[in-house]
Amino acid sequence: MSNQEVHDEEEFPLIESLEELVALVAAGEDLTGVDLAGVDLSGADLSGAKFEGADLSGAKLEGTNLSKAQLQGASLAGAFVVNANLEDADLTESDLTGAMLEGSNCQRAIFTRADLAGVRAAEANLSAAVFEEVSVAGSDFESANLEGASFLGADLAGAVLVNVNAKRSQFEDSNFVGATIAESSFESASLSGSDLSGVEGTLAVFTNADLSDVDFSGAKLFDTDFTGADLSEVDFSGAKLEGAKFDKGKGPSKKS
């Protein structure tokens, strides 16, 4: 365990090894609030761990199995969670600011009201995950799978969404101001009421998406496909849309 002991002086006896921690988790011990800050837990099987309110800030979790873990209110700020398994984990109201989730499996994980500002999640599998009312401002989702994910009311300002699969995802009432959207598919996704003013990118796909009441003002979206999309009450004022595709005879409807 990188010569670092795991403990919480008020509630836990000294945990002297990774093996002991794994055994406690396997036995279903409640480790709420445990201090694991900076600890190397790479490759450990911590599936189903009860880590509510735990401190995992700066921890190394490369290849760690945290599937179905209870991490509500936990801190994973700056943690190295690369190629880890967070499938079906609950991270409600957790702090993942600056964490690295690259290549991790987060299918159906719950991130409701979590802070993911500055997260690096390139090539992560986030399909069907729940990101409602989260902040992912400035985060990097390049080549991530967001299919079927829910980002209702999320803050994605300045996020990098390049080569992302966001088909059938929900982004209603979300903030994309200044985000980069390139070579990504939002086919059949719902972005109703969202703010995409100032977004930039090329070759994005919004076919059959619900874009009603979306603000695209000042956006630069070249060679973007809007065919089949609901463009009612869309604001394209000041937007640059060279090469964009729309249904025949149905150009963009601009708010005055």
Residue pairs with C-beta under 8 A, 6 or more apart in sequence:
1 16
1 17
1 18
1 21
1 39
1 40
1 41
2 39
2 40
2 60
4 38
4 39
4 40
5 14
5 15
5 16
6 15
6 16
6 21
6 34
6 35
6 36
6 39
7 13
7 14
7 15
7 35
8 33
8 34
8 35
11 32
11 33
11 34
12 31
12 34
15 21
15 24
15 34
18 40
18 41
18 44
21 41
21 44
21 46
22 44
22 45
22 46
24 31
25 31
25 45
25 46
25 47
25 48
25 49
25 50
26 45
28 48
28 50
29 50
30 50
31 49
31 50
31 51
31 54
32 50
32 51
32 52
32 53
32 54
33 52
33 53
33 54
33 55
34 51
34 54
34 55
35 54
35 55
36 51
36 54
36 55
36 56
36 59
37 55
37 56
37 57
37 58
37 59
37 75
38 57
38 58
38 59
39 56
39 59
39 60
40 59
40 60
41 59
41 60
41 61
41 64
42 60
42 61
42 62
42 63
42 64
43 62
43 63
43 64
44 64
44 65
45 65
46 64
46 65
46 66
46 69
47 65
47 66
47 67
47 68
47 69
47 85
48 67
48 68
48 69
48 70
49 66
49 69
49 70
49 71
50 69
50 70
51 69
51 70
51 71
51 74
52 70
52 71
52 72
52 73
52 74
53 72
53 73
53 74
54 71
54 74
54 75
55 74
55 75
56 71
56 74
56 75
56 76
56 79
57 75
57 76
57 77
57 78
57 79
57 95
58 77
58 78
58 79
59 76
59 79
59 80
60 79
60 80
61 76
61 79
61 80
61 81
61 82
61 84
62 80
62 81
62 82
62 83
62 84
63 82
63 83
63 84
64 81
64 84
64 85
65 84
65 85
66 84
66 85
66 86
66 89
67 85
67 86
67 87
67 88
67 89
68 87
68 88
68 89
69 86
69 89
69 90
70 89
70 90
71 89
71 90
71 91
71 94
72 90
72 91
72 92
72 93
72 94
73 92
73 93
73 94
74 91
74 94
74 95
75 94
75 95
76 91
76 94
76 95
76 96
76 99
77 95
77 96
77 97
77 98
77 99
78 97
78 98
78 99
79 96
79 99
79 100
80 99
80 100
81 99
81 100
81 101
81 104
82 100
82 101
82 102
82 103
82 104
83 102
83 103
83 104
84 101
84 104
84 105
85 104
85 105
86 101
86 104
86 105
86 106
86 109
87 105
87 106
87 107
87 108
87 109
88 107
88 108
88 109
89 106
89 109
89 110
90 109
90 110
91 109
91 110
91 111
91 114
92 110
92 111
92 112
92 113
92 114
93 112
93 113
93 114
94 111
94 114
94 115
95 114
95 115
96 111
96 114
96 115
96 116
96 119
97 115
97 116
97 117
97 118
97 119
98 117
98 118
98 119
99 116
99 119
99 120
100 119
100 120
101 119
101 120
101 121
101 124
102 120
102 121
102 122
102 123
102 124
103 122
103 123
103 124
104 121
104 124
104 125
105 124
105 125
106 124
106 125
106 126
106 129
107 125
107 126
107 127
107 128
107 129
108 127
108 128
108 129
108 130
109 126
109 129
109 130
110 129
110 130
111 129
111 130
111 131
111 134
112 130
112 131
112 132
112 133
112 134
113 132
113 133
113 134
114 131
114 134
115 134
115 135
116 131
116 134
116 135
116 136
116 139
117 135
117 136
117 137
117 138
117 139
118 137
118 138
118 139
119 136
119 139
119 140
120 139
120 140
121 139
121 140
121 141
121 144
122 140
122 141
122 142
122 143
122 144
123 142
123 143
123 144
124 141
124 144
124 145
125 144
125 145
126 141
126 144
126 145
126 146
126 149
127 145
127 146
127 147
127 148
127 149
128 147
128 148
128 149
129 146
129 149
129 150
130 149
130 150
131 149
131 150
131 151
131 154
132 150
132 151
132 152
132 153
132 154
133 152
133 153
133 154
134 151
134 154
134 155
135 154
135 155
136 151
136 154
136 155
136 156
136 159
137 155
137 156
137 157
137 158
137 159
138 157
138 158
138 159
139 156
139 159
139 160
140 159
140 160
141 159
141 160
141 161
141 162
141 164
142 160
142 161
142 162
142 163
142 164
143 162
143 163
143 164
144 164
144 165
145 164
145 165
146 164
146 165
146 166
146 169
147 165
147 166
147 167
147 168
147 169
148 167
148 168
148 169
149 166
149 169
149 170
150 169
150 170
151 169
151 170
151 171
151 174
152 170
152 171
152 172
152 173
152 174
153 172
153 173
153 174
154 171
154 174
154 175
155 174
155 175
156 171
156 174
156 175
156 176
156 179
157 175
157 176
157 177
157 178
157 179
158 177
158 178
158 179
159 176
159 179
159 180
160 179
160 180
161 179
161 180
161 181
161 182
161 184
161 201
162 180
162 181
162 182
162 183
162 184
162 201
163 182
163 183
163 184
164 184
164 185
165 184
165 185
166 184
166 185
166 186
166 189
167 185
167 186
167 187
167 188
167 189
168 187
168 188
168 189
169 186
169 189
169 190
170 189
170 190
171 186
171 189
171 190
171 191
171 194
172 190
172 191
172 192
172 193
172 194
173 192
173 193
173 194
174 191
174 194
174 195
175 194
175 195
176 194
176 195
176 196
176 199
177 195
177 196
177 197
177 198
177 199
178 198
178 199
179 196
179 199
179 200
180 199
180 200
180 201
181 196
181 199
181 200
181 201
181 204
181 221
182 200
182 201
182 202
182 203
182 204
183 201
183 202
183 203
183 204
184 201
184 204
184 205
185 204
185 205
186 204
186 205
186 206
186 209
187 205
187 206
187 207
187 208
187 209
188 207
188 208
188 209
189 206
189 209
189 210
190 209
190 210
191 206
191 209
191 210
191 211
191 214
192 210
192 211
192 212
192 213
192 214
192 230
193 212
193 213
193 214
194 214
194 215
195 214
195 215
196 214
196 215
196 216
196 219
197 215
197 216
197 217
197 218
197 219
198 217
198 218
198 219
199 216
199 219
199 220
199 221
200 219
200 220
200 221
201 220
201 221
201 222
201 224
202 221
202 222
202 223
202 224
203 222
203 223
203 224
204 221
204 224
204 225
205 224
205 225
206 224
206 225
206 226
206 229
207 225
207 226
207 227
207 228
207 229
208 227
208 228
208 229
209 228
209 229
209 230
210 229
210 230
211 226
211 229
211 230
211 231
211 234
212 230
212 231
212 232
212 233
212 234
213 232
213 233
213 234
214 234
214 235
215 234
215 235
216 234
216 235
216 236
216 239
217 235
217 236
217 237
217 238
217 239
218 237
218 238
218 239
219 236
219 239
219 240
219 241
220 239
220 240
221 239
221 240
221 241
221 244
222 240
222 241
222 242
222 243
222 244
223 242
223 243
223 244
224 241
224 243
224 244
224 245
225 244
225 245
226 244
226 245
226 246
226 247
226 252
227 245
227 246
227 247
228 247
231 246
231 250
231 252
231 253
232 253
233 253
233 255
234 252
234 253
234 254
234 255
235 254
235 255
236 252
236 254
237 254
237 255
241 252
246 252
